[in-house]
Amino acid sequence: MPIDAYIEEATRSFDHPEILDDFNSFEHKCKPAVSYSSYSTVLVIRALSTYIRRRFDVGLQTRENITKGLIQAFSDSTPIHVIRRDISSFYENIPTEPLIESLLYTTALPAKARRLLEKFFELHCSGPVGLPRGLGLSATLAELALQSFDAAVRAVPGVYRYHRFVDDMILLCTEKAGVSDAVEGLLPTPMRLHPRKRSDLTIANTEGGRDDFAELEYLGYWFRVQQATKKGEPRQVHVGIAEKKINRIKTRLILASRAFLIDDNYFLLLRRFQFLTGNYRFVKRRPLVSTGSSTVRSGIFYNYKLSGVYFGRDFEASAMPELKKLDWFYRNSILGNRYPLGRHLTSRLAGARLENLRTLSFTQGHLRAFNVAVTSSQVEEIKSIWKNV
């Protein structure tokens, strides 16, 4: 169906909240979630979410902007206390009663929007807390619910930079005493900080050697921050890929190899290895109406394009050591004879096909940022063996 037809159908659907009745329930990483199959319904929900964001000035922080802000902050030579905290069961504990009161019982939204929201809360929010995962509207409502919390955290004494990406928070402070307790005390009931997902770090060793570095991970990036600097001189900041993400890539390489040993589909194996080591672009079957964009770009460069070495305003896009280690793992564990999986895989590949696979490189995929063109259906097939990895 042409996109104009979807838009026309979605426009008519605004008068019929019952379109929200037809949804799919599923679990994502053991958490309840919902989705909608009808694209016109998806457009209605997306339009409603966009209207709420604009009407209430709800800002969704992006991973890229947060990372840029942290690089800038870590470059400063003053002592920094870093506090990382995570909110437990984020969407499941969002209080919905204040949202219902502010959105449904006022004239802040048009009547059509209120009727749709009323149906949404009726179907997906049976109690006083909890929003369904899987919908962009839930993300918007969660950010709206935590607007006052975010403002209060920024006002906590000692906190001079604060970011929250969904449930993952990072605070940069001049002092850390009492900050964590203050943050937890500001959370709306029944939200709580995760008891184990927390870490503290101090970057203040101004008398140490210039080769001393503090390390932390956030939003899939690994930060290595120089401790000692001369007064007024910026710190050197190394940015790379977090170990958790590296291990996920290794797992996907292994899953792709095992799938080949079952289906013997070399060209699918090649696409999967190209997908992991390089970058790709594809045209969405359902364009992003809000932006007019239909092309998606992702991959080892686009996902980690801020990786490199920073020294004040100077930047060097260096070859990251973690990518070199990934290349070693790929060539020796997956395409080599060191381990049983590699031996089984290489025994099933003819010489030319094996050499073709060996030309792929994570390091080159990031440095050269080349693209492999794939279709959206091919991406679905590629990802089918690691949906939850």
C-alpha positions as CSV (number, residue, x, y, z in Angstrom):
1,M,0.0,0.0,0.0
2,P,1.4,3.5,-0.9
3,I,2.4,5.6,2.1
4,D,-0.2,8.2,1.2
5,A,-2.9,5.5,1.6
6,Y,-1.5,4.6,5.0
7,I,-1.6,8.2,6.1
8,E,-5.2,8.7,4.8
9,E,-6.3,5.5,6.7
10,A,-4.5,6.7,9.9
11,T,-6.2,10.1,9.7
12,R,-9.6,8.4,9.6
13,S,-8.6,6.1,12.5
14,F,-8.2,9.1,14.9
15,D,-11.9,9.1,15.3
16,H,-12.0,5.4,16.2
17,P,-10.1,4.5,19.4
18,E,-11.2,0.9,19.0
19,I,-8.3,0.4,16.5
20,L,-6.1,-0.1,19.5
21,D,-8.0,-3.3,20.4
22,D,-6.1,-5.3,17.8
23,F,-2.6,-5.7,19.4
24,N,-0.1,-8.5,19.9
25,S,1.3,-9.4,23.4
26,F,4.8,-10.9,23.7
27,E,7.8,-11.0,26.0
28,H,11.1,-9.1,25.3
29,K,13.9,-10.2,27.6
30,C,11.4,-11.7,30.0
31,K,9.4,-8.4,30.2
32,P,5.9,-8.0,28.9
33,A,5.6,-6.0,25.6
34,V,3.0,-5.2,23.0
35,S,3.0,-4.4,19.3
36,Y,0.6,-3.5,16.5
37,S,0.5,-5.2,13.1
38,S,-1.6,-2.6,11.3
39,Y,0.7,0.1,10.0
40,S,-2.1,2.7,10.0
41,T,-2.5,2.1,13.7
42,V,1.3,2.4,14.2
43,L,1.1,5.8,12.4
44,V,-1.7,6.9,14.7
45,I,0.3,6.0,17.8
46,R,3.4,7.6,16.4
47,A,1.5,10.8,15.6
48,L,0.0,10.9,19.1
49,S,3.4,10.4,20.7
50,T,4.9,13.2,18.5
51,Y,2.1,15.6,19.5
52,I,2.6,14.9,23.2
53,R,6.4,15.4,22.9
54,R,5.9,18.8,21.3
55,R,3.0,19.9,23.5
56,F,4.8,19.1,26.7
57,D,8.3,19.8,25.5
58,V,9.4,16.2,26.2
59,G,13.0,15.8,25.1
60,L,14.3,12.3,24.4
61,Q,18.1,12.3,24.9
62,T,20.0,10.5,22.1
63,R,22.9,8.2,22.7
64,E,25.1,10.3,20.4
65,N,24.4,13.6,22.2
66,I,25.0,12.1,25.6
67,T,28.3,10.5,24.5
68,K,29.5,13.8,23.1
69,G,28.6,15.6,26.3
70,L,30.5,13.1,28.4
71,I,33.6,13.3,26.2
72,Q,33.6,17.1,26.6
73,A,33.1,16.8,30.4
74,F,35.8,14.1,30.8
75,S,38.3,16.3,28.9
76,D,38.2,18.9,31.7
77,S,41.2,18.8,34.0
78,T,39.2,19.3,37.3
79,P,38.4,16.4,39.6
80,I,35.3,14.5,38.6
81,H,33.2,12.0,40.7
82,V,31.2,9.7,38.4
83,I,28.1,8.0,39.7
84,R,26.3,5.4,37.6
85,R,22.9,4.1,38.6
86,D,20.1,2.0,37.0
87,I,16.4,2.2,37.7
88,S,14.9,-1.3,38.4
89,S,12.1,-2.5,36.1
90,F,11.8,0.9,34.5
91,Y,8.6,0.7,32.4
92,E,6.9,-1.7,34.8
93,N,7.1,0.9,37.7
94,I,6.3,4.2,35.9
95,P,3.3,5.7,37.9
96,T,0.4,6.1,35.5
97,E,-2.1,7.9,37.6
98,P,-0.4,11.3,37.4
99,L,-0.2,10.8,33.6
100,I,-3.9,10.1,33.3
101,E,-4.7,13.1,35.4
102,S,-2.5,15.5,33.4
103,L,-3.4,14.1,30.0
104,L,-7.1,13.0,30.2
105,Y,-8.7,15.4,32.7
106,T,-7.4,18.7,31.2
107,T,-7.8,20.4,27.9
108,A,-4.1,20.3,27.2
109,L,-4.8,17.8,24.4
110,P,-7.6,17.7,21.8
111,A,-10.6,15.5,22.4
112,K,-9.6,13.0,19.8
113,A,-6.1,12.5,21.3
114,R,-7.6,12.2,24.8
115,R,-10.0,9.4,23.6
116,L,-7.1,7.5,22.1
117,L,-5.0,7.9,25.2
118,E,-8.0,6.8,27.4
119,K,-8.2,3.6,25.3
120,F,-4.5,3.1,25.5
121,F,-4.5,3.3,29.3
122,E,-7.5,1.1,29.5
123,L,-5.9,-1.7,27.4
124,H,-2.3,-1.6,28.6
125,C,-2.3,0.0,32.1
126,S,-4.5,-2.0,34.3
127,G,-3.0,-0.8,37.6
128,P,-1.6,2.5,39.0
129,V,1.8,1.8,37.7
130,G,3.3,0.3,34.5
131,L,3.6,1.1,30.8
132,P,3.9,-1.5,28.0
133,R,7.2,-2.0,26.4
134,G,7.6,-2.0,22.6
135,L,5.8,1.2,21.8
136,G,7.3,4.6,21.2
137,L,4.3,6.2,22.9
138,S,5.4,4.4,26.1
139,A,8.9,6.0,25.9
140,T,7.3,9.4,25.5
141,L,4.9,8.9,28.4
142,A,7.8,7.6,30.6
143,E,9.9,10.7,29.8
144,L,6.9,13.0,30.6
145,A,6.4,11.2,33.9
146,L,10.0,11.7,34.9
147,Q,10.4,15.4,33.8
148,S,10.2,16.7,37.4
149,F,12.5,13.9,38.6
150,D,15.2,14.9,36.1
151,A,14.9,18.5,37.0
152,A,15.2,17.7,40.7
153,V,18.3,15.5,40.1
154,R,20.0,18.3,38.3
155,A,19.4,20.6,41.3
156,V,21.0,18.1,43.8
157,P,24.0,19.9,45.4
158,G,27.3,18.7,43.8
159,V,25.7,17.5,40.6
160,Y,26.9,19.5,37.6
161,R,26.1,17.1,34.7
162,Y,23.4,14.5,34.5
163,H,22.2,12.2,31.8
164,R,19.5,9.5,31.8
165,F,19.0,7.2,28.8
166,V,15.8,5.4,29.7
167,D,16.7,3.6,32.9
168,D,20.5,4.1,32.8
169,M,21.7,7.2,34.7
170,I,25.1,8.9,34.9
171,L,26.0,11.8,37.2
172,L,29.1,13.9,37.2
173,C,29.7,15.6,40.6
174,T,32.0,17.8,42.4
175,E,31.4,15.6,45.5
176,K,29.6,12.3,45.8
177,A,28.6,12.1,49.5
178,G,24.9,11.6,49.8
179,V,24.1,12.0,46.0
180,S,23.0,8.5,45.4
181,D,20.6,8.5,48.4
182,A,19.3,11.9,47.3
183,V,18.6,10.6,43.8
184,E,16.8,7.5,45.1
185,G,14.7,9.7,47.4
186,L,13.6,11.8,44.4
187,L,12.2,8.8,42.4
188,P,8.4,8.6,42.2
189,T,6.9,5.7,44.1
190,P,7.3,2.7,43.6
191,M,10.5,3.3,41.4
192,R,13.8,2.2,43.0
193,L,17.4,2.1,42.0
194,H,18.8,-1.4,41.0
195,P,20.7,-2.8,44.0
196,R,23.5,-4.3,41.9
197,K,23.7,-2.2,38.7
198,R,25.7,0.7,40.1
199,S,29.3,1.9,40.0
200,D,31.3,4.9,41.3
201,L,34.5,6.3,39.9
202,T,36.8,9.2,40.8
203,I,38.9,10.9,38.1
204,A,41.2,13.1,40.2
205,N,44.7,11.7,40.3
206,T,46.4,14.9,39.3
207,E,49.7,13.9,41.0
208,G,49.9,10.5,39.3
209,G,51.7,9.6,36.1
210,R,50.3,10.7,32.8
211,D,49.9,7.0,31.8
212,D,47.3,6.5,34.6
213,F,43.8,6.1,33.2
214,A,40.3,5.6,34.8
215,E,37.9,3.4,32.9
216,L,34.1,3.1,32.7
217,E,31.4,1.9,30.3
218,Y,28.2,3.7,29.3
219,L,25.7,3.3,26.5
220,G,27.8,0.7,24.7
221,Y,30.9,2.8,24.8
222,W,34.1,2.3,26.8
223,F,35.7,5.4,28.1
224,R,39.4,5.5,29.2
225,V,40.1,8.9,30.8
226,Q,43.6,10.2,31.6
227,Q,43.9,10.9,35.3
228,A,46.9,13.2,35.5
229,T,47.2,16.5,33.6
230,K,48.9,19.8,33.9
231,K,46.8,22.5,35.3
232,G,44.5,23.9,32.6
233,E,45.4,21.2,30.1
234,P,42.6,18.9,28.8
235,R,42.6,15.2,29.7
236,Q,43.1,12.7,27.0
237,V,39.9,10.6,26.5
238,H,39.9,7.3,24.7
239,V,36.5,6.1,23.5
240,G,35.9,2.6,22.2
241,I,33.4,-0.3,22.3
242,A,32.2,-1.7,25.6
243,E,33.3,-5.2,26.5
244,K,29.7,-6.3,26.8
245,K,29.1,-5.3,23.2
246,I,32.3,-7.0,22.0
247,N,31.1,-10.2,23.7
248,R,27.7,-9.9,22.0
249,I,29.4,-9.6,18.6
250,K,31.4,-12.7,19.4
251,T,28.3,-14.6,20.3
252,R,26.6,-13.6,17.0
253,L,29.6,-14.8,15.1
254,I,29.3,-18.1,16.8
255,L,25.6,-18.4,16.2
256,A,26.0,-17.5,12.5
257,S,28.6,-20.3,12.2
258,R,26.5,-22.8,13.9
259,A,23.5,-21.9,11.7
260,F,25.7,-22.5,8.6
261,L,26.6,-26.0,9.8
262,I,22.9,-26.8,9.9
263,D,21.6,-25.1,6.7
264,D,24.8,-25.1,4.6
265,N,23.7,-21.7,3.2
266,Y,27.0,-20.0,2.4
267,F,25.5,-16.8,1.0
268,L,23.5,-16.3,4.1
269,L,26.6,-16.9,6.2
270,L,28.5,-14.3,4.1
271,R,25.7,-11.7,4.5
272,R,25.8,-12.3,8.3
273,F,29.5,-11.9,8.5
274,Q,29.4,-8.8,6.3
275,F,26.6,-7.4,8.5
276,L,28.7,-7.8,11.6
277,T,32.0,-6.7,10.3
278,G,30.9,-3.8,8.2
279,N,28.1,-1.3,7.7
280,Y,24.8,-1.5,5.9
281,R,21.9,0.5,4.6
282,F,18.5,-0.5,3.6
283,V,15.2,1.0,2.6
284,K,12.4,0.5,5.1
285,R,9.2,-1.1,3.8
286,R,7.4,1.4,6.0
287,P,9.0,4.8,5.7
288,L,9.4,7.1,8.8
289,V,6.6,9.5,8.2
290,S,7.7,11.9,10.9
291,T,11.0,12.5,9.2
292,G,10.3,11.6,5.6
293,S,13.3,9.3,5.7
294,S,13.2,5.7,4.5
295,T,16.9,4.8,4.6
296,V,18.4,3.1,7.7
297,R,22.2,3.1,8.2
298,S,23.9,1.1,10.9
299,G,26.9,-1.1,11.5
300,I,30.3,-1.2,13.2
301,F,31.1,2.4,12.2
302,Y,27.6,4.0,12.5
303,N,27.0,2.4,15.9
304,Y,30.3,3.5,17.3
305,K,31.3,6.5,15.2
306,L,32.4,8.6,18.2
307,S,35.2,6.1,18.9
308,G,38.7,7.4,18.9
309,V,41.1,9.5,20.9
310,Y,40.2,13.0,22.1
311,F,42.5,15.7,23.4
312,G,40.6,18.9,23.9
313,R,39.4,19.8,20.4
314,D,41.8,17.4,18.7
315,F,40.5,14.1,17.6
316,E,42.2,11.0,16.2
317,A,40.2,8.2,14.6
318,S,42.7,5.5,15.6
319,A,42.4,1.7,15.1
320,M,40.8,0.5,18.3
321,P,42.5,-2.4,20.1
322,E,39.1,-4.1,20.7
323,L,38.5,-4.3,17.0
324,K,41.9,-5.9,16.4
325,K,41.0,-8.5,19.1
326,L,37.7,-9.1,17.3
327,D,39.6,-9.6,14.0
328,W,41.9,-12.1,15.8
329,F,38.8,-14.0,17.2
330,Y,37.1,-14.0,13.8
331,R,40.1,-15.3,11.9
332,N,41.4,-17.8,14.4
333,S,38.4,-19.0,16.4
334,I,35.7,-18.8,13.6
335,L,37.8,-19.2,10.4
336,G,40.8,-21.0,11.9
337,N,41.6,-24.5,13.2
338,R,42.3,-23.6,16.8
339,Y,38.9,-24.7,18.1
340,P,36.3,-27.4,17.0
341,L,33.8,-24.8,15.6
342,G,36.4,-23.3,13.3
343,R,37.6,-26.7,12.1
344,H,34.0,-27.8,11.4
345,L,33.3,-24.6,9.6
346,T,36.4,-24.4,7.4
347,S,36.0,-28.1,6.5
348,R,32.7,-27.2,4.8
349,L,34.0,-24.3,2.8
350,A,35.8,-24.4,-0.5
351,G,39.1,-22.5,-0.8
352,A,37.7,-19.4,-2.6
353,R,34.7,-19.1,-0.3
354,L,36.9,-19.3,2.8
355,E,39.3,-16.7,1.4
356,N,36.4,-14.4,0.6
357,L,35.3,-14.6,4.3
358,R,38.8,-14.0,5.5
359,T,38.9,-10.6,3.7
360,L,36.3,-9.2,6.1
361,S,37.6,-7.1,9.0
362,F,36.0,-5.3,11.9
363,T,38.9,-2.8,11.9
364,Q,38.6,-1.9,8.2
365,G,34.8,-1.8,8.5
366,H,35.1,0.9,11.1
367,L,38.0,2.9,9.6
368,R,36.6,2.8,6.0
369,A,32.9,2.9,6.9
370,F,32.0,1.1,3.8
371,N,28.3,0.1,3.2
372,V,26.8,-3.2,2.2
373,A,23.4,-2.8,0.5
374,V,20.7,-5.1,1.9
375,T,16.9,-5.2,1.9
376,S,14.8,-5.0,5.0
377,S,13.7,-8.6,4.5
378,Q,17.4,-9.7,4.3
379,V,18.1,-7.9,7.6
380,E,15.2,-9.8,9.2
381,E,16.7,-13.1,7.9
382,I,20.2,-12.1,9.1
383,K,19.0,-11.3,12.6
384,S,16.6,-14.2,13.0
385,I,19.2,-16.4,14.8
386,W,20.1,-13.8,17.4
387,K,16.9,-11.9,18.2
388,N,17.5,-11.9,21.9
389,V,21.3,-11.6,21.8
